Amino acid sequence: MTTVTVSEKYQVVIPKVVRESLQIRPGQKLEVIVYEGRAELVPVGDLREARGFLRGIDTEVPREADRL
């Protein structure tokens, strides 16, 4: 586990090991999510990178007869 310190300006430095693991680059945006008493930093991906990620997905959903 890695520990960081909050500065007087409420800033933290993301450790190099974490930056490399998540491939975080300078200027990249991170979403901050507060969840169950903790803050999670989630890299925000470029919407263009998501294009086509559902290609080939099976869109057939089994339905009950009374729900058709």
ZATORDO-231166 format. One record per atom (N, C-alpha, C): x, y, z; residue in one letter. Coordinates in steps of 0.02 Angstrom, whole numbers, always signed. Layout:
       xx       yy       zz   mimar
        X        Y        Z       A
...
//
This chain:
       xx       yy       zz   mimar
      +43      -58       +0       M
       +0       +0       +0       M
      +45      +62       +0       M
      +24     +112      -37       T
      +62     +174      -43       T
      +26     +230       -6       T
      +63     +270      +31       T
      +34     +325      +69       T
      +57     +391      +39       T
      +11     +439      +34       V
      +28     +507      +11       V
       +8     +556      +65       V
      +35     +617      +61       T
      +21     +669     +109       T
      -16     +726      +74       T
      -67     +754     +107       V
     -103     +811      +80       V
      -65     +874      +99       V
      -51     +917      +49       S
      -14     +979      +62       S
      -60    +1031      +92       S
      -31    +1088     +111       E
      -71    +1143     +138       E
     -121    +1169      +88       E
     -108    +1158      +24       K
     -154    +1179      -29       K
     -202    +1122      -49       K
     -205    +1070       -8       Y
     -248    +1012      -19       Y
     -230     +975      -84       Y
     -166     +972      -99       Q
     -142     +937     -158       Q
     -108     +873     -137       Q
     -112     +823     -181       V
      -75     +760     -170       V
      -37     +742     -233       V
      +17     +706     -226       V
      +55     +682     -282       V
      +38     +608     -292       V
      +19     +591     -352       I
       +5     +521     -367       I
      +72     +486     -377       I
      +85     +435     -336       P
     +150     +401     -340       P
     +164     +373     -410       P
     +228     +371     -428       K
     +249     +349     -494       K
     +224     +279     -511       K
     +226     +234     -463       V
     +203     +166     -474       V
     +129     +165     -495       V
      +89     +207     -463       V
      +17     +211     -479       V
       +7     +243     -547       V
      +43     +298     -561       R
      +38     +332     -626       R
      +55     +285     -682       R
     +109     +247     -674       E
     +129     +200     -726       E
      +79     +143     -734       E
      +53     +119     -678       S
       +5      +64     -680       S
      -59      +84     -716       S
      -82     +145     -705       L
     -144     +169     -736       L
     -132     +208     -800       L
      -68     +214     -820       Q
      -49     +251     -880       Q
      -77     +322     -880       Q
      -69     +356     -823       I
      -92     +425     -816       I
      -39     +471     -844       I
      -61     +518     -886       R
      -15     +565     -919       R
      -27     +635     -893       R
      +22     +680     -897       P
      +12     +749     -877       P
      -44     +781     -918       P
      -88     +816     -885       G
     -144     +849     -918       G
     -206     +805     -924       G
     -199     +741     -910       Q
     -257     +696     -914       Q
     -306     +711     -858       Q
     -370     +703     -872       K
     -421     +716     -823       K
     -437     +652     -784       K
     -452     +661     -719       L
     -472     +606     -676       L
     -539     +624     -645       L
     -584     +576     -643       E
     -648     +585     -610       E
     -638     +567     -536       E
     -662     +610     -492       V
     -657     +597     -420       V
     -725     +574     -396       V
     -728     +514     -369       I
     -792     +486     -346       I
     -785     +471     -272       I
     -832     +498     -232       V
     -834     +483     -161       V
     -880     +423     -153       V
     -853     +370     -123       Y
     -890     +307     -117       Y
     -873     +274      -51       Y
     -924     +263      -11       E
     -917     +228      +54       E
     -859     +255      +95       E
     -855     +321     +102       G
     -806     +351     +145       G
     -736     +357     +116       G
     -729     +348      +51       R
     -663     +354      +20       R
     -670     +391      -46       R
     -615     +419      -69       A
     -613     +453     -134       A
     -578     +408     -184       A
     -609     +398     -241       E
     -579     +357     -293       E
     -564     +401     -353       E
     -505     +395     -381       L
     -485     +431     -441       L
     -490     +384     -501       L
     -531     +402     -549       V
     -542     +360     -607       V
     -522     +398     -669       V
     -474     +372     -707       P
     -454     +407     -769       P
     -513     +415     -816       P
     -520     +475     -844       V
     -573     +488     -892       V
     -545     +474     -962       V
     -577     +428     -996       G
     -554     +410    -1063       G
     -585     +457    -1115       G
     -550     +463    -1171       D
     -576     +502    -1226       D
     -634     +464    -1257       D
     -689     +499    -1269       L
     -749     +467    -1296       L
     -735     +434    -1364       L
     -689     +462    -1402       R
     -672     +432    -1467       R
     -640     +364    -1459       R
     -606     +353    -1402       E
     -574     +288    -1391       E
     -626     +233    -1378       E
     -686     +253    -1355       A
     -738     +205    -1339       A
     -777     +183    -1402       A
     -767     +216    -1457       R
     -804     +201    -1518       R
     -793     +128    -1538       R
     -849      +93    -1546       G
     -846      +24    -1570       G
     -832      -28    -1518       G
     -828       -9    -1454       F
     -810      -59    -1404       F
     -866     -110    -1392       F
     -927      -96    -1416       L
     -982     -144    -1410       L
     -994     -182    -1475       L
     -951     -173    -1524       R
     -960     -207    -1588       R
     -961     -282    -1577       R
    -1011     -314    -1606       G
    -1015     -387    -1602       G
    -1053     -411    -1540       G
    -1078     -366    -1499       I
    -1114     -387    -1439       I
    -1181     -419    -1458       I
    -1200     -469    -1422       D
    -1264     -503    -1435       D
    -1320     -460    -1408       D
    -1364     -436    -1451       T
    -1419     -392    -1430       T
    -1484     -429    -1417       T
    -1482     -495    -1426       E
    -1542     -535    -1413       E
    -1549     -545    -1337       E
    -1605     -523    -1311       V
    -1618     -530    -1239       V
    -1678     -576    -1230       V
    -1669     -631    -1193       P
    -1726     -675    -1182       P
    -1779     -638    -1140       P
    -1841     -642    -1163       R
    -1896     -608    -1128       R
    -1950     -657    -1109       R
    -1983     -640    -1056       E
    -2040     -681    -1035       E
    -2097     -668    -1083       E
    -2139     -718    -1093       A
    -2193     -713    -1143       A
    -2240     -654    -1130       A
    -2252     -638    -1067       D
    -2299     -584    -1052       D
    -2265     -514    -1056       D
    -2202     -511    -1073       R
    -2166     -447    -1078       R
    -2151     -427    -1150       R
    -2176     -463    -1198       L
    -2162     -448    -1268       L
    -2200     -390    -1294       L
//
